[in-house]
Amino acid sequence: MVLTLAFRNLFHDRVRLIVTIVGILFSIVLVAVQLGLYFGASKIIIAMIERSDGELWVTAYGAKSFEESDVLSGRERYAALSTPGVKDAIPVVAAFTRWKKSDGGAQLCVVVGTDAADNGLVPWNIVGGDVATIKLPDGVAVDRTYFENLGVSKLGDTAEINSERVRVTAITEGIRSFTTTPYIFTTLDRARSLLGMPAGSASHYLVQLRDGADPLVVQKELQKRLPDQEVLTRAEFRDRSLEHWLFGTGAGVALIGGALLGMIVGTVIVAQTLYSSTKDHLNEFATLRALGSSSGYIHKVILAQAGLSAVIGYGLGMAIAIGIVALSQNSALPIVM
């Protein structure tokens, strides 16, 4: 009888029910989309770090993220290689520069230089060409998401970076940037040339350890040998990048704030509707009390109304949210549900 009475109370005033459901629906969509953007942005920010094959990162002191670091001279690699427990120290180049389109105009991009043979960090999800073609004299890999931004549309299209000609020889899918600045993959030496960096230099060194080596012990020893640089674990570098892009820029606070606002709006709408509905049915509830119903029974009816409203609103809201998630998968900032 509790559910029956709650159902009849809820559907007695159809207009009020619709207003309640719409309020819950949009609150659910707002919360899902805002949190989805937050998790999607987080996933994009740490993608390069997560995809790397190494336990430690050697970076310039104060490096804020994968894309933002001062140039390392190259001696850091030899210091790392001489540290007990280190198997290899792979140089990685990453820096912002400008991509000049073949038909005019320019686009900010991030040149990422690595050698596939090092097995440190190579482009993934390749849907056109292959990693080997990046070794061609002017070869680069770009992501399909940024074709329009870069003024290219297929393999073989050309452009310029710092007055040097580059040609699209590989195409990836799903390698996105939080700043919507395209990643341009190329070989290590070509990246240095495109960015005007000295031979032997790097932005980071990706340190691979020998079997059985303790990352924290190696980190401590390597830090002693490189007092002017920072030696970070994968988790530390990941957290620093997230803190910089999400909270240093305020983007993360805005997304989380939007989700909290959606929760508050939904709660207020449901509470206001239930309060109004309960007041309108005071005579009926009084009659039930006179017939012997307990206050607990009345409370169950009201809570059942809230539950029914939540289920209906949540179901419709999530259906819409899932549709939005699906539509965002090929965008520059996909939503993660």
Salt bridges, closest charged atoms under 4 A:
ASP13 OD2 - ARG16 NE 3.96
GLU50 OE2 - ARG238 NH1 2.94
GLU68 OE1 - HIS244 NE2 3.36
ASP88 OD1 - ARG77 NH2 3.49
ASP138 OD2 - ARG165 NH1 2.24
ASP138 OD1 - ARG167 NH2 3.36
ASP157 OD1 - LYS154 NZ 3.00
GLU173 OE2 - ARG144 NH1 3.56
ASP189 OD1 - ARG192 NH1 3.12
GLU221 OE2 - ARG225 NE 3.08
GLU230 OE2 - ARG240 NH2 2.78
ASP239 OD1 - ARG238 NE 3.96
ASP280 OD2 - ARG16 NH2 2.69
